[in-house]
Amino acid sequence: MMAMIEKDLIGVGFGPSNLAFAIALAENQAGGRLNSCFIERSPSFSWHSGMLIERSKVQISFLKDLATLRDPTSRFTFVNYLHATGRLQSFINLKQANPSRAEFTNYFRWAAAAFEDRCCYGETVESVEPVSRNGRVARLLVTSVGSDGERRRRMASDLVVGVGGRPYVPPAFEAVGRSRIAHASQYMTRARPMMDATTKPMRVAVVGGGQSGAEIFRDIAERWPHVDVSLVLRDHALRPADDSPFVNEAFDPSFVDLLQGLSGERRKALLNSLRNTNYSVVDLDLIEQIYGLLYERRFAGASACRLLTRRNVEAVREVDGAVEIETRDVATDERGGERFDLVILATGYRYDAHERILANLASDLGGFEVDRFYRVKTPPSYASRIYLQGCNEDSHGLSDTLLSILPLRASEIVDDLLSREHYPMATAM
Ligand SMILES: Cc1cc2nc3c(=O)[nH]c(=O)nc-3n(C[C@H](O)[C@H](O)[C@H](O)COP(=O)(O)OP(=O)(O)OC[C@H]3O[C@@H](n4cnc5c(N)ncnc54)[C@H](O)[C@@H]3O)c2cc1C
């Protein structure tokens, strides 16, 4: 029988959140001495690889990387990555604050490579159980399943969960066979190959008027002349994301403190007033590109791509090997039905995956509510600490699911973690 692997700390997921955390931990004198590991589902580091469309850009300044906000002298800054890979001078000449998504992925991979020795790739964490001794929970049993189907069990004192979003499929689409439906997160891996595989006319619907829907719509319209593509959205028009400077301050670290000082209702109202920074909105330059593209097509007498605006999807069914979408015009109530060979759902993500992973602890953890430092509120019997990253938008603001404040959030968690009495290397310093 294999001996149980014992760790001080286990990170669940190894996306940008836990990568920034691993860096902050490693760069902390005491934190660097903790015995930690990170368990990641993907076979190697990846960052939304299903949406790695050529020309797509990061929607954030390169200075909001994995380390700069916490420590600009860290070796894990984007600038140091550019220097190390011989592209610093050329990047300066580009005069752009927003790198391509492909380059930011490369940067993340470069940083992740430094943690290869403590990363367990290709394992999905299934469950966490409290290990109780004398009525006290000081260890957590983490069970994962590898791509080979084998179960692995590890024990940890503390846990940092950063598992990102779960692709959201609206209920109306749930009954439709998966062969004709793909989520935006599978665009490069499933949808593109389906359109590549045929030169016969094909009708595709992209549902959702946010950034991902618009990027996919443009990509299809430019790439395949045999594909007739429709962008189906509820709004009257594609709307620009507000990234003006004053509004952008909602992504500053200080905004977290502001929100934390408000009652639930006031928080909600403030967050609602800022939704047009991130939800159902599109970068203005992409809107302009799409408008130009539709104009050119109309001018040339070709109409293979169009926007179906103000359409609420009412019902979806499979008919004669196609997906029929019934819509209602939200202004006129007029109903219509269209058939498509493929539907791509750019319908966003839900940030509740931690609830399933931590289900065995749910009765102890109440509503998975976290404190200011992202620590889940636990009963007094818990010595173990559990931190959640990326699912606290309601309490910590819009930056929580984004890259905006990753390094600072990471160092706040590291500081809180190291205040534990059972890490003597930290308290002795
Ligand atoms: C297409 C796209 C583009 C984006 N672009 C930007 C941008 O430009 N700027 C910005 O600020 N934000 C952007 N975002 C928001 C995005 O959420 C963040 O960029 C970032 O990915 C958050 O990092 P994360 O580590 O919290 O989550 P993720 O990046 O989702 O990483 C979570 C990791 O956990 C792993 N995982 C999940 N479940 C398990 C499990 N049970 N066991 C083990 N591992 C698990 C996943 O495989 C994944 O690697 C974008 C999002 C999308 C979808």
The ligand as an SDF file (V2000), in Angstrom:
LIG
                    3D

 53 58  0  0  0  0  0  0  0  0999 V2000
  -11.5520   33.5570  -23.3780 C   0  0  0  0  0  0  0  0  0  0  0  0
  -11.2610   34.3050  -22.1230 C   0  0  0  0  0  0  0  0  0  0  0  0
  -10.4240   35.4000  -22.1570 C   0  0  0  0  0  0  0  0  0  0  0  0
  -10.1670   36.1150  -21.0000 C   0  0  0  0  0  0  0  0  0  0  0  0
   -9.3640   37.2020  -21.0820 N   0  0  0  0  0  0  0  0  0  0  0  0
   -9.1360   37.9420  -19.9730 C   0  0  0  0  0  0  0  0  0  0  0  0
   -8.3380   39.1240  -20.0350 C   0  0  0  0  0  0  0  0  0  0  0  0
   -7.8760   39.4850  -21.1050 O   0  0  0  0  0  0  0  0  0  0  0  0
   -8.1270   39.8270  -18.9010 N   0  0  0  0  0  0  0  0  0  0  0  0
   -8.6490   39.4260  -17.6860 C   0  0  0  0  0  0  0  0  0  0  0  0
   -8.4300   40.1000  -16.6860 O   0  0  0  0  0  0  0  0  0  0  0  0
   -9.4120   38.3160  -17.6070 N   0  0  0  0  0  0  0  0  0  0  0  0
   -9.6670   37.5670  -18.7000 C   0  0  0  0  0  0  0  0  0  0  0  0
  -10.4540   36.4450  -18.6260 N   0  0  0  0  0  0  0  0  0  0  0  0
  -10.9790   36.0170  -17.2980 C   0  0  0  0  0  0  0  0  0  0  0  0
  -10.2480   34.7730  -16.7430 C   0  0  0  0  0  0  0  0  0  0  0  0
  -11.0750   34.1710  -15.8170 O   0  0  0  0  0  0  0  0  0  0  0  0
   -8.9230   35.0750  -16.1060 C   0  0  0  0  0  0  0  0  0  0  0  0
   -8.1090   35.5650  -17.1100 O   0  0  0  0  0  0  0  0  0  0  0  0
   -8.1520   33.8640  -15.5060 C   0  0  0  0  0  0  0  0  0  0  0  0
   -8.2060   32.7720  -16.3600 O   0  0  0  0  0  0  0  0  0  0  0  0
   -8.5960   33.5040  -14.1110 C   0  0  0  0  0  0  0  0  0  0  0  0
   -7.6760   32.5550  -13.6270 O   0  0  0  0  0  0  0  0  0  0  0  0
   -8.0980   31.3520  -12.6720 P   0  0  0  0  0  0  0  0  0  0  0  0
   -6.8540   30.6340  -12.3290 O   0  0  0  0  0  0  0  0  0  0  0  0
   -8.9160   31.8930  -11.5560 O   0  0  0  0  0  0  0  0  0  0  0  0
   -9.0900   30.4750  -13.5340 O   0  0  0  0  0  0  0  0  0  0  0  0
   -8.7730   29.5730  -14.8170 P   0  0  0  0  0  0  0  0  0  0  0  0
   -7.9040   30.2890  -15.7670 O   0  0  0  0  0  0  0  0  0  0  0  0
  -10.0810   29.0910  -15.3210 O   0  0  0  0  0  0  0  0  0  0  0  0
   -7.9410   28.3730  -14.2150 O   0  0  0  0  0  0  0  0  0  0  0  0
   -8.5190   27.3990  -13.3730 C   0  0  0  0  0  0  0  0  0  0  0  0
   -7.7370   26.1100  -13.5300 C   0  0  0  0  0  0  0  0  0  0  0  0
   -8.2690   25.1430  -12.6470 O   0  0  0  0  0  0  0  0  0  0  0  0
   -8.3330   23.8890  -13.3090 C   0  0  0  0  0  0  0  0  0  0  0  0
   -9.3600   23.0730  -12.6800 N   0  0  0  0  0  0  0  0  0  0  0  0
  -10.7020   23.2540  -12.6920 C   0  0  0  0  0  0  0  0  0  0  0  0
  -11.3290   22.3000  -11.9810 N   0  0  0  0  0  0  0  0  0  0  0  0
  -10.3680   21.4960  -11.4870 C   0  0  0  0  0  0  0  0  0  0  0  0
  -10.3660   20.3420  -10.6560 C   0  0  0  0  0  0  0  0  0  0  0  0
  -11.5090   19.8230  -10.1790 N   0  0  0  0  0  0  0  0  0  0  0  0
   -9.1800   19.7500  -10.3610 N   0  0  0  0  0  0  0  0  0  0  0  0
   -8.0220   20.2680  -10.8400 C   0  0  0  0  0  0  0  0  0  0  0  0
   -7.9590   21.3600  -11.6230 N   0  0  0  0  0  0  0  0  0  0  0  0
   -9.1100   21.9760  -11.9240 C   0  0  0  0  0  0  0  0  0  0  0  0
   -8.6260   24.2330  -14.7540 C   0  0  0  0  0  0  0  0  0  0  0  0
   -8.2010   23.2130  -15.6260 O   0  0  0  0  0  0  0  0  0  0  0  0
   -7.8460   25.5350  -14.9310 C   0  0  0  0  0  0  0  0  0  0  0  0
   -6.5560   25.3140  -15.4340 O   0  0  0  0  0  0  0  0  0  0  0  0
  -10.7420   35.7040  -19.7650 C   0  0  0  0  0  0  0  0  0  0  0  0
  -11.5990   34.6150  -19.7240 C   0  0  0  0  0  0  0  0  0  0  0  0
  -11.8660   33.9300  -20.9030 C   0  0  0  0  0  0  0  0  0  0  0  0
  -12.8110   32.7670  -20.8370 C   0  0  0  0  0  0  0  0  0  0  0  0
  1  2  1  0
  2  3  1  0
  2 52  2  0
  3  4  2  0
  4  5  1  0
  4 50  1  0
  5  6  2  0
  6  7  1  0
  6 13  1  0
  7  8  2  0
  7  9  1  0
  9 10  1  0
 10 11  2  0
 10 12  1  0
 12 13  2  0
 13 14  1  0
 14 15  1  0
 14 50  1  0
 15 16  1  0
 16 17  1  0
 16 18  1  0
 18 19  1  0
 18 20  1  0
 20 21  1  0
 20 22  1  0
 22 23  1  0
 23 24  1  0
 24 25  2  0
 24 26  1  0
 24 27  1  0
 27 28  1  0
 28 29  2  0
 28 30  1  0
 28 31  1  0
 31 32  1  0
 32 33  1  0
 33 34  1  0
 33 48  1  0
 34 35  1  0
 35 36  1  0
 35 46  1  0
 36 37  1  0
 36 45  1  0
 37 38  2  0
 38 39  1  0
 39 40  1  0
 39 45  2  0
 40 41  1  0
 40 42  2  0
 42 43  1  0
 43 44  2  0
 44 45  1  0
 46 47  1  0
 46 48  1  0
 48 49  1  0
 50 51  2  0
 51 52  1  0
 52 53  1  0
M  END
$$$$
